[in-house]
Amino acid sequence: MPYRLIALSSCLLPIILLSGCATLIDGTTQNVTFQSKPEGATVAVNGRVLGKTPLTAQIEKGTTQWLNLSMDGYEPETRPLTTQLNGWFWGNIPLGGIFIGMAVDGVSGAANEFIPSQYTVALKPQYTFADSLVQADKKFSAIEFIVSFRAEIMADIAKSGGRYLSTLFETLKIPRANQDDAIDRIRTLSEVYHDTRRFAEMTVDELMQHGYSPGHLAR
């Protein structure tokens, strides 16, 4: 039995040396997952369209890879797919394949692995000049409304509703599903910022940055 095992190992060793450890064990492709906020963005790697997010695809490891995410109404995002040396690459040394195995792994791309193997990209809304003017006008209106009626707004928040609070939500186009969260944020900011104008500015900025983006205000 030991003789047969040694003989089998002798037969396999040249294959391993000629193939390269990383190439033989991990292969020349790797599964990479792409996600976006919002979902449904088109995924392209080196110009080749792979599908829409969320998506997991096999990507060749042998060349420099560039990821591009695009979606109507949003700025396209481009970034490199970063790699590091595969741990199996160094397995060529104890097997005696420091030249042949490493060369094979290097050419095949198996010497590398994608780190990270999952990408999540938040896409930025794309605005026209007219959109920006509308957004700026609504932001200014919301700030001035809070400055004028801070006490009334806080009274409405204390009873979880009222016409002043409703007017603020309507001005900022905050959906009903998000209004409870908005109330909590306004209440917290009122405890931090005692200067009314500063409170108004921070409140509008906070609502815009947490699910109530300028894209909502521009519509």
Buried (B, 14 or more C-beta within 10 A) or exposed (E): EEEEEEEEEEEEEEEBBBBBBBBBBBEBBBEBBBBBEEEEBBBBBEEEEBEBBBBBBEBBBBEEBEBBBBBEEBEBBEEEBEBEEBEBBBBBEEBEBEEBBBBBBBEBBBBBBBEEEEBEBEBEBEBEEEBEEBBEEBBEBBBEBBBEBBEBBBEBBEEEEBEBBEBBBEBBEBEEEBBEBBBEBBEEBBEEBEEBEEBBBBBBEBBBEEBBBBBBBBE
